[in-house]
Amino acid sequence: MEYPSEYRSLRPGGTLLTRHLLSLGGELKNRRVLEVGCGRGETAALLAREFGASIIGVDLSEARISECREKYPELTFMTADAKALPFGDGSFDVLVSECSFSVFSDPQKAFWEAGRVLVPQGKLLLSDLWQRGGLPAGKWMVRSLYTRETWLDMAVCAGFIQTEFLDVREALTQMYVQMIFDLGLEGAQRQIGLCLQPEEMKKVSYMLLAGEKR
């Protein structure tokens, strides 16, 4: 599948890949959905308008939340830390997060919080970077590059049963090539949050991960 080269908000694959991720969550109409790391609010708006979900978006950046509220006043957005979500146990049916967990200082805590706020059999839908092994931690924005095994271990530790792990490297590659064309290699590295040589970048990929709370 060919994905658009979108990087304004660092979304490999753009809306097309987001729809692919959301399709792994089953029926979303009238479901209570939490988006963690909602950024500029595009996915929250898609969930509400196209999928009919009852959506709340959270982000650690107050500036981003202000932008979301201005753009989508009909939706609910809150400033919140993924490691300490301000919601009770079992508050949501689905939790969505796009390219955010690799930015968190402690993604395992974010997984635990995701499990806490989801109902039993609630769905966890993530997209993020992953690596095939041997690469150093990220620089600038991306804090860590986890292997497939580490991602799955964190999910299982938080009480999730893996249902899907899809490698969608082509979406990342297309976006990264476009960024290099527009910004140059160093500018692309800064924008994506990685300081890796071209040969190292071949070990970096992108995933869609869908899990279900036990």
C-alpha positions in Angstrom: 0.0 0.0 0.0 1.3 3.5 -0.9 0.9 6.1 1.9 1.1 9.8 1.6 4.3 11.6 2.6 2.9 13.6 5.6 5.2 15.1 8.2 3.7 18.4 9.4 2.6 16.7 12.6 5.0 13.7 12.1 2.3 11.2 11.1 3.8 8.6 8.8 1.2 7.6 6.3 -1.1 10.4 7.2 -4.8 9.9 7.6 -4.7 6.7 5.5 -2.5 4.9 8.0 -4.6 6.3 10.9 -7.7 4.8 9.4 -5.8 1.5 9.1 -4.9 1.6 12.8 -8.4 2.5 13.8 -9.8 -0.4 11.8 -8.0 -2.8 14.2 -10.2 -1.6 17.0 -13.5 -3.0 15.6 -16.7 -1.0 15.8 -16.0 2.5 17.2 -19.4 4.1 16.9 -20.5 5.4 20.3 -17.5 3.9 22.0 -15.6 5.9 24.6 -12.2 6.6 23.1 -9.2 8.3 24.7 -6.4 9.6 22.4 -3.1 10.0 24.3 -0.8 12.5 22.6 -3.5 14.1 20.5 -1.2 16.6 19.0 -3.1 19.0 16.7 -6.4 17.0 17.1 -6.7 15.6 13.5 -7.2 12.0 14.7 -9.7 13.0 17.4 -11.7 14.9 14.8 -11.6 11.9 12.5 -12.8 9.6 15.3 -15.7 11.8 16.1 -16.8 12.8 12.6 -16.1 9.7 10.6 -16.2 6.9 13.2 -18.9 8.3 15.5 -16.8 7.8 18.6 -17.2 9.7 21.9 -13.6 11.1 22.1 -11.4 12.8 24.6 -8.0 13.9 23.5 -5.1 14.5 26.0 -1.6 15.9 25.5 1.1 17.1 27.8 1.5 20.3 25.7 -0.8 23.1 26.8 -0.1 24.9 23.5 -1.3 21.9 21.5 -4.4 21.5 23.7 -5.2 25.2 23.1 -4.8 24.7 19.4 -7.1 21.7 19.5 -9.8 23.5 21.4 -9.7 26.4 18.9 -9.9 24.2 15.9 -12.4 21.7 17.2 -14.5 23.5 19.9 -17.1 20.7 19.8 -14.7 18.1 21.1 -13.1 17.6 24.5 -9.4 18.1 25.0 -7.4 18.1 28.2 -3.8 18.7 29.3 -2.6 15.4 30.9 0.4 13.2 31.5 0.2 9.8 29.9 1.9 8.4 33.0 -0.8 9.7 35.3 -4.1 10.0 33.4 -6.9 12.0 35.3 -9.5 9.3 34.7 -11.0 6.5 36.8 -10.4 2.8 36.3 -12.3 1.4 33.3 -13.3 4.8 31.9 -12.8 4.0 28.2 -13.4 1.3 25.7 -10.5 2.2 23.4 -7.2 4.0 23.8 -5.4 5.4 20.7 -1.9 6.8 20.5 0.1 7.7 17.4 3.9 8.0 17.5 3.9 9.2 21.1 5.0 6.3 23.4 8.6 6.5 22.0 8.7 10.1 23.2 7.6 9.3 26.8 10.3 9.2 29.5 8.7 6.0 30.9 6.5 4.2 28.3 5.9 1.2 30.6 4.1 3.5 33.0 2.0 4.8 30.1 1.1 1.2 29.2 0.1 0.5 32.8 -2.1 3.7 32.8 -3.6 2.6 29.5 -4.5 -0.7 31.0 -6.0 0.9 34.1 -8.3 3.3 32.3 -9.6 0.7 29.8 -12.5 -1.7 30.5 -11.8 -5.4 30.4 -11.4 -6.4 26.8 -10.8 -2.7 26.0 -8.7 -2.1 22.9 -5.2 -0.5 22.8 -4.3 0.9 19.4 -0.7 2.2 18.9 1.4 3.3 16.0 5.1 4.1 16.6 8.7 3.6 15.6 10.5 0.3 16.3 13.9 -1.1 15.4 15.3 -4.4 14.4 18.1 -4.3 17.0 21.4 -2.8 17.8 20.6 0.9 17.5 21.3 3.5 20.2 18.7 5.5 22.0 17.2 8.4 20.1 18.3 12.0 20.3 16.2 15.2 20.5 12.5 14.1 20.5 12.6 10.3 20.3 13.9 9.0 23.6 14.2 5.3 22.7 14.0 2.9 19.8 12.5 -0.3 21.0 12.6 -3.7 19.3 9.4 -5.6 18.5 10.1 -7.9 21.5 10.4 -4.9 23.9 7.2 -3.3 22.7 5.3 -6.5 23.1 6.9 -7.2 26.5 5.7 -3.8 27.8 2.2 -4.4 26.5 2.0 -7.9 28.1 3.4 -6.6 31.4 0.6 -4.1 31.5 -2.0 -6.8 31.0 -2.6 -6.7 27.2 -3.0 -9.7 24.9 -1.4 -8.9 21.5 -3.8 -9.2 18.6 -1.8 -7.5 15.8 1.7 -6.2 15.2 2.0 -4.9 11.7 5.2 -3.6 10.1 4.3 -0.5 8.0 7.9 0.6 7.2 6.9 1.9 3.8 4.9 4.8 5.5 7.9 5.9 7.4 10.3 5.6 4.5 8.1 7.7 2.2 7.8 10.4 4.9 11.5 10.4 5.7 12.6 10.6 2.0 10.2 13.6 1.5 11.7 15.2 4.6 15.2 14.8 3.4 14.2 16.3 0.0 12.6 19.3 1.7 14.9 19.8 4.7 18.2 18.1 4.0 19.5 15.1 6.0 20.3 17.0 9.2 17.0 18.9 9.1 15.1 15.6 8.6 17.0 14.0 11.5 16.0 16.9 13.8 12.4 16.9 12.6 11.9 13.2 13.1 13.9 13.1 16.4 16.6 10.7 15.4 20.4 11.2 14.8 21.2 8.1 12.8 23.3 7.4 9.7 21.5 6.3 6.5 22.6 2.7 7.0 21.3 2.8 10.6 17.9 4.2 9.4 17.4 1.0 7.4 16.9 -0.8 10.8 14.2 1.7 11.8 10.6 0.8 11.0 7.1 1.7 11.9 4.4 -0.4 13.5 0.7 -0.7 14.1 0.1 -2.5 17.4 -3.3 -3.6 18.6 -3.9 -5.2 22.0 -6.8 -6.2 24.2 -6.9 -5.8 27.9 -7.2 -9.1 29.7 
